[in-house]
Each structure stands twice: as structure tokens, then as C-alpha cells.
Amino acid sequence: MLAPYIEGHFSSLLDLGVRSLALYDDFVQRVRIDSGVHIEYSRRGTLQIAAADDEVARLTALAGTLAEAGVVHSLLEAPAVRDLEPGLSPSVRRALLIPSHGYVAASTLTSALATAAANQGVVFERASVTQVGQGRSGVCLHSSAGRLEADAVVLAAGSWSPQIVVSAAGSAGTVASGSPPVVRPVRGQLVHLQTAAPVASHVIWGPGCYVVPWKDGTALVGATVEEAGFDDRPTAGAVRGLLNAAIGWCPALEHAVFTGVRVGFRPGTADELPIVGRASVSNVFYATGHFRSGVLLAPLTASLIAALVMDGREGPGLEVMRPARFGL
């Protein structure tokens, strides 16, 4: 889901999300061309819905904030909501339409990026990395596949970032000069459903869940936020909660086919901002800690890291994501 005006709940995160969303059309188009892979991507907007009094009040307040910022939106009363999305529950009293929002098929995008990179000459090696540090002529990397020398290393290991020692010298066993201790795994569970036709024409965001309706009738219902470490087992309570919320807002989902649940680990940080930029070790860079915004911030992170690694240029946005704020 690409929805910075909903998920960007403080100014720095909102600014990053809005800037990255503005890059998305060109980003997806380039990946499609370079990979030859079709990526499902839609910018038809999100519809944030409310039923209870407090929810209606929060939605109205958000609409006022968007109006002050000059963001295109529509605050809809119940009849207009029914006209726009007839399949929603009659309990919906008000909804906020933000047409610039959308979604992208994250798994397809990820595999397409790998294909695009390979088509440009990138070689992928699968190994477990344990340490990164200064080498004889640049940076050395210790892994299960052996030692590798490189001009630069970007540490983009997500929730597993703290498991990689970043050291001031390249020899194994060196005391680490820093690792991101505040990066932790935050479990998220996401339910996959299948219907004969899409249950809505917009991404639906309501209390308890969001529903992303794909063109083929697939509906993604997410997502939990759980402090459960690296436990990747789906739970009955999480699935039940997501299904109850989704069916409550989109009654047609009661007849959907349950096709599975996906469990992932978001890399959370103490201040909910990513860690992107130069490390204290020369020619080592971080691109981690994106929490719930990893897919949304992908094009912005990519452009910032590319400019930094290739040209030494620090683009706008890096100032709030600097690894140095955590002593890295």
C-alpha cells in the first residue's frame, strides 16, 4: 500500500513518503522496461472509512489538515460513499478519498528489480554475511561464502541488520564500532483472499485492517503489528481479527476463498525513521530500518543511496535518516 498521508503520522516520515510517492510512476515504468516484467500498480486512491463518532471526528480533522497543506482529497458523507463503493458496509458514515494514493504488488516488484539488475550485469551471490569492515583497498565482507573485497558496501539487511558486525578493521573478531541496536523485527501478518471480482475499486483503510483489492479478485487484508521477535508462525487470533474487520467493512469477503497468510518482519527503529546514509566506517552505507514504509520508500532510498555511493552527493531527506544519530 502506498499511502503516506495515512501512514505518515509525523512530519519527517510524511515528507519522506510524499517525496518517494512522487517518484513511483517513473520508478515502476523503468523497472518494467528493464525487466520485461508486468507489475501490478495502481494509483486509484485510498478510501479511509469511519463509523464510530471518534473515528468520524479523526477523519474530519485529517481532512482539515490535508486542506491546509493543499493536498487533493474529498471528504464524503454516507450517500456519496455508497455511490463510490456500493460494496461497503452500511455502517460507514464518512470516508476520506485521497486519489494520489495506491498500491503495488510488492513481491512482483522485488523479483522484477532483481531481473532488471541482472539484465544490467549484476551478479547475485547467496551467502550469510557476518561482518563488514575496512579492507586493504576498500571494504571487506566476511560471509559463509568467504571473504570479498569491494569498493563499497550497502548494508540493507532489514530486521537482520544488527546481526552483521560493522568494524573499523577487516579482520574477523574485531570489536564492532557500531551496529544498529534499535533495529528490531516487528512481526506483521497479512491475509490473502480470493473473490470472483474485486470487492472495491479503491484501497480501503478502516479501523482494524486495510483491504487492497487486486484486479484479479485477490484481496490482501493487513496487517498486524506485533513485537514477537523472529517468530514467523501465523496465529489464529491475528487471522481472526483481520478477517472479522475486513468482513465487517466489506461484507462480500465473507464468501471469499481463504488462500493463505503471510508473515514478515518489518525492521523497526526507536524513532520510526529509516537508517540511510554513510556509516562511521569508510565506504560503508546503511539502507535499513524502514519499518512499515519499506516498499513506499524504495525509490527514494534507491536514488539517495545511488547518489551518495556513486557521486558522494547527499540528497534532501538524508538529514533525518543519518546513521550517526544511533552512533553508527
C-alpha positions as CSV (number, residue, x, y, z in Angstrom):
1,M,0.0,0.0,0.0
2,L,1.3,3.4,-1.0
3,A,-0.4,5.8,1.4
4,P,1.9,8.4,3.0
5,Y,-0.9,10.7,4.0
6,I,-2.4,7.9,6.2
7,E,0.7,6.3,7.5
8,G,3.0,9.3,7.7
9,H,1.8,10.2,11.3
10,F,4.6,12.7,12.0
11,S,6.1,15.3,9.7
12,S,9.5,13.8,8.9
13,L,8.0,10.4,7.9
14,L,5.2,12.1,6.0
15,D,7.7,14.2,4.0
16,L,9.8,11.2,3.1
17,G,6.7,9.2,2.0
18,V,5.3,12.0,-0.1
19,R,8.6,12.6,-1.9
20,S,9.0,8.9,-2.6
21,L,5.4,8.5,-3.9
22,A,6.2,11.3,-6.4
23,L,8.9,9.1,-7.8
24,Y,6.8,6.0,-8.2
25,D,5.4,6.3,-11.7
26,D,8.8,6.7,-13.3
27,F,10.3,4.0,-10.9
28,V,7.8,1.3,-11.9
29,Q,7.9,2.2,-15.6
30,R,11.7,1.9,-15.6
31,V,11.6,-1.4,-13.8
32,R,9.0,-2.7,-16.3
33,I,11.2,-1.7,-19.2
34,D,14.5,-3.0,-17.7
35,S,13.0,-6.3,-16.5
36,G,10.3,-7.1,-19.1
37,V,8.0,-8.0,-16.2
38,H,4.5,-6.6,-15.7
39,I,4.0,-5.2,-12.3
40,E,0.5,-4.6,-10.9
41,Y,0.5,-1.0,-9.8
42,S,-2.5,1.3,-9.3
43,R,-2.9,4.9,-8.2
44,R,-6.7,5.0,-8.0
45,G,-6.5,6.2,-4.4
46,T,-7.3,5.1,-0.9
47,L,-10.7,5.4,0.9
48,Q,-10.3,5.8,4.6
49,I,-13.6,5.0,6.3
50,A,-15.2,5.7,9.6
51,A,-18.3,4.6,11.5
52,A,-18.0,5.5,15.2
53,D,-18.1,9.1,16.5
54,D,-14.5,9.3,17.4
55,E,-13.4,7.8,14.0
56,V,-15.6,10.3,12.2
57,A,-14.1,13.2,14.2
58,R,-10.5,12.0,13.4
59,L,-11.3,11.7,9.7
60,T,-12.8,15.2,9.7
61,A,-9.7,16.6,11.4
62,L,-7.4,14.8,8.9
63,A,-9.3,16.3,6.0
64,G,-8.8,19.8,7.6
65,T,-5.0,19.1,7.8
66,L,-4.9,18.0,4.2
67,A,-6.8,21.1,3.1
68,E,-4.3,23.4,4.9
69,A,-1.5,21.5,3.1
70,G,-3.1,21.8,-0.3
71,V,-3.5,18.0,-0.7
72,V,-6.2,16.9,-3.1
73,H,-8.8,15.0,-1.3
74,S,-12.6,14.5,-0.8
75,L,-14.5,14.1,2.5
76,L,-17.5,12.1,1.6
77,E,-20.8,11.6,3.5
78,A,-22.6,8.3,3.6
79,P,-24.6,8.6,0.4
80,A,-21.6,9.6,-1.6
81,V,-19.6,6.7,-0.1
82,R,-22.3,4.3,-1.3
83,D,-22.2,5.7,-4.8
84,L,-18.4,5.3,-4.9
85,E,-18.1,1.9,-3.3
86,P,-21.5,0.1,-3.2
87,G,-20.0,-3.0,-1.6
88,L,-19.0,-1.3,1.7
89,S,-20.9,-1.8,4.9
90,P,-23.9,0.4,5.6
91,S,-22.3,1.3,8.9
92,V,-19.8,3.6,7.1
93,R,-20.8,7.2,7.9
94,R,-17.9,9.1,6.4
95,A,-14.9,8.5,4.2
96,L,-11.8,10.3,3.1
97,L,-10.7,9.8,-0.5
98,I,-7.0,10.6,-1.3
99,P,-6.7,10.0,-5.0
100,S,-2.9,10.2,-5.2
101,H,-2.5,7.0,-3.1
102,G,-2.4,3.5,-4.4
103,Y,-0.7,0.1,-4.2
104,V,2.0,-2.0,-5.9
105,A,2.4,-5.8,-6.0
106,A,5.5,-5.9,-3.7
107,S,6.6,-9.5,-4.4
108,T,6.4,-8.9,-8.2
109,L,8.2,-5.6,-7.9
110,T,11.0,-7.2,-5.8
111,S,11.6,-10.0,-8.3
112,A,11.4,-7.6,-11.3
113,L,14.0,-5.4,-9.7
114,A,16.3,-8.4,-9.4
115,T,15.7,-9.3,-13.0
116,A,16.3,-5.7,-14.1
117,A,19.6,-5.7,-12.1
118,A,20.7,-9.0,-13.7
119,N,19.9,-7.6,-17.1
120,Q,22.3,-4.7,-16.4
121,G,25.1,-7.1,-15.4
122,V,24.6,-7.5,-11.7
123,V,25.7,-10.9,-10.3
124,F,23.9,-12.3,-7.2
125,E,25.6,-14.4,-4.6
126,R,23.7,-16.1,-1.8
127,A,25.5,-16.2,1.5
128,S,25.2,-15.3,5.2
129,V,27.2,-12.2,5.9
130,T,28.7,-11.9,9.4
131,Q,31.0,-8.8,9.3
132,V,31.8,-5.8,7.2
133,G,34.9,-3.6,7.7
134,Q,37.8,-1.8,6.2
135,G,39.9,-3.9,3.8
136,R,43.2,-3.5,2.0
137,S,41.8,-1.4,-0.8
138,G,38.3,-0.6,0.2
139,V,35.8,-2.7,2.2
140,C,35.9,-6.3,3.0
141,L,33.0,-8.5,3.7
142,H,33.1,-11.8,5.6
143,S,30.4,-14.4,4.8
144,S,29.6,-18.1,4.6
145,A,31.0,-18.0,1.0
146,G,34.3,-16.5,2.1
147,R,35.9,-13.1,2.1
148,L,35.1,-10.5,-0.5
149,E,36.8,-7.1,-1.2
150,A,34.6,-4.3,-2.6
151,D,34.8,-0.6,-3.3
152,A,31.7,0.0,-1.2
153,V,29.1,-2.0,0.8
154,V,25.5,-1.0,1.3
155,L,24.0,-2.7,4.4
156,A,20.4,-3.3,3.6
157,A,19.7,-6.4,5.7
158,G,16.4,-5.1,7.2
159,S,15.5,-6.8,10.5
160,W,18.7,-8.8,10.4
161,S,20.9,-5.7,10.3
162,P,22.1,-6.0,13.9
163,Q,23.5,-9.5,13.2
164,I,26.1,-8.0,10.9
165,V,29.2,-6.6,12.7
166,V,30.4,-3.3,11.2
167,S,34.0,-2.8,12.2
168,A,36.8,-0.3,11.7
169,A,39.2,-3.1,10.5
170,G,38.6,-6.0,8.2
171,S,39.8,-8.9,10.3
172,A,37.4,-11.3,11.9
173,G,36.9,-10.8,15.6
174,T,37.5,-7.0,15.5
175,V,35.4,-5.2,18.1
176,A,32.5,-3.6,16.4
177,S,32.5,0.2,16.0
178,G,28.7,0.1,15.8
179,S,25.7,-1.9,14.8
180,P,22.1,-0.6,14.7
181,P,20.8,-1.8,18.1
182,V,17.4,-0.2,17.7
183,V,16.6,-2.2,14.5
184,R,14.3,-4.9,15.7
185,P,11.9,-7.3,13.9
186,V,8.2,-6.3,14.2
187,R,6.0,-9.1,13.0
188,G,3.2,-8.4,10.5
189,Q,0.6,-10.9,9.4
190,L,-1.3,-10.4,6.1
191,V,-4.2,-12.5,4.9
192,H,-4.8,-13.4,1.2
193,L,-8.3,-13.9,0.0
194,Q,-9.8,-14.6,-3.5
195,T,-13.1,-13.4,-4.9
196,A,-14.6,-13.7,-8.3
197,A,-14.3,-9.9,-8.8
198,P,-12.6,-7.1,-6.8
199,V,-14.7,-6.1,-3.7
200,A,-13.8,-2.4,-4.2
201,S,-12.2,-0.1,-6.7
202,H,-10.0,1.7,-4.1
203,V,-7.7,0.6,-1.3
204,I,-10.0,0.5,1.8
205,W,-8.5,1.6,5.1
206,G,-10.6,1.3,8.2
207,P,-10.2,0.6,11.9
208,G,-8.8,-2.9,12.4
209,C,-7.5,-3.5,8.9
210,Y,-6.9,-2.3,5.4
211,V,-8.1,-4.1,2.2
212,V,-6.1,-4.0,-1.1
213,P,-8.3,-5.2,-4.0
214,W,-6.3,-6.5,-6.9
215,K,-7.6,-6.6,-10.4
216,D,-7.9,-10.4,-10.5
217,G,-10.1,-10.5,-7.4
218,T,-7.3,-11.1,-4.9
219,A,-7.8,-9.2,-1.7
220,L,-4.9,-8.6,0.7
221,V,-6.0,-7.9,4.2
222,G,-3.5,-6.5,6.6
223,A,-1.8,-6.0,8.8
224,T,-0.8,-6.8,12.4
225,V,2.0,-5.0,14.2
226,E,3.4,-7.4,16.8
227,E,6.5,-7.4,19.0
228,A,7.3,-11.1,18.7
229,G,10.9,-11.3,17.7
230,F,11.7,-13.6,14.8
231,D,8.7,-15.9,15.5
232,D,7.3,-16.4,12.0
233,R,4.3,-18.6,12.9
234,P,0.9,-17.2,11.9
235,T,-1.6,-17.0,14.8
236,A,-5.3,-17.8,14.9
237,G,-6.1,-14.6,16.8
238,A,-4.4,-12.4,14.2
239,V,-6.1,-14.1,11.3
240,R,-9.5,-13.9,13.1
241,G,-9.1,-10.3,13.9
242,L,-8.1,-9.3,10.3
243,L,-11.0,-11.4,8.8
244,N,-13.6,-10.0,11.2
245,A,-12.5,-6.4,10.5
246,A,-12.4,-6.9,6.7
247,I,-15.8,-8.7,6.5
248,G,-17.2,-6.0,8.7
249,W,-16.2,-3.3,6.3
250,C,-16.6,-5.4,3.0
251,P,-19.4,-7.9,3.7
252,A,-18.8,-9.7,0.3
253,L,-15.5,-11.0,1.7
254,E,-17.4,-13.5,3.9
255,H,-17.8,-15.6,0.7
256,A,-14.1,-15.2,-0.3
257,V,-11.8,-18.2,-0.6
258,F,-9.1,-18.1,2.1
259,T,-5.8,-18.7,0.2
260,G,-3.3,-18.1,2.9
261,V,-1.5,-15.9,5.4
262,R,1.9,-14.3,5.0
263,V,4.2,-13.4,7.9
264,G,7.0,-10.9,7.6
265,F,9.4,-8.9,9.8
266,R,9.4,-5.1,9.5
267,P,12.7,-3.5,10.6
268,G,11.6,-1.1,13.3
269,T,13.7,1.7,14.8
270,A,13.3,3.6,18.0
271,D,12.2,6.8,16.2
272,E,10.3,5.0,13.4
273,L,12.6,6.6,10.8
274,P,14.9,4.6,8.5
275,I,18.7,4.4,8.8
276,V,20.0,5.6,5.5
277,G,23.4,7.2,4.7
278,R,27.1,6.9,5.5
279,A,28.4,4.7,8.3
280,S,31.3,5.7,10.5
281,V,33.4,3.1,8.6
282,S,34.6,4.4,5.2
283,N,32.7,3.3,2.1
284,V,30.1,1.5,4.2
285,F,26.5,2.7,3.9
286,Y,23.2,1.9,5.6
287,A,19.8,1.4,4.0
288,T,17.7,-0.2,6.7
289,G,15.1,0.3,9.4
290,H,12.2,1.3,7.1
291,F,9.6,-0.3,9.4
292,R,6.2,-0.2,7.6
293,S,7.4,2.1,4.8
294,G,10.0,-0.1,3.0
295,V,8.1,-0.5,-0.3
296,L,6.8,3.1,-0.3
297,L,10.3,4.5,0.4
298,A,12.1,2.2,-2.1
299,P,12.5,4.7,-5.0
300,L,13.6,7.5,-2.7
301,T,16.0,5.3,-0.8
302,A,17.5,3.9,-4.1
303,S,18.0,7.4,-5.5
304,L,19.6,8.7,-2.3
305,I,22.0,5.8,-1.9
306,A,22.9,5.8,-5.6
307,A,23.8,9.5,-5.5
308,L,25.7,9.0,-2.2
309,V,27.7,6.0,-3.3
310,M,28.4,7.0,-6.9
311,D,28.8,10.7,-6.6
312,G,29.3,11.5,-2.9
313,R,26.2,13.7,-3.1
314,E,23.8,13.9,-0.1
315,G,20.3,14.5,-1.3
316,P,17.5,16.1,0.7
317,G,15.9,13.7,3.2
318,L,19.2,12.1,4.4
319,E,19.5,14.6,7.2
320,V,16.7,12.9,9.2
321,M,17.9,9.4,8.5
322,R,21.6,9.6,9.3
323,P,23.1,6.5,10.9
324,A,25.1,8.8,13.1
325,R,22.0,9.5,15.2
326,F,22.4,6.0,16.5
327,G,26.2,6.2,16.7
328,L,26.8,4.1,13.6
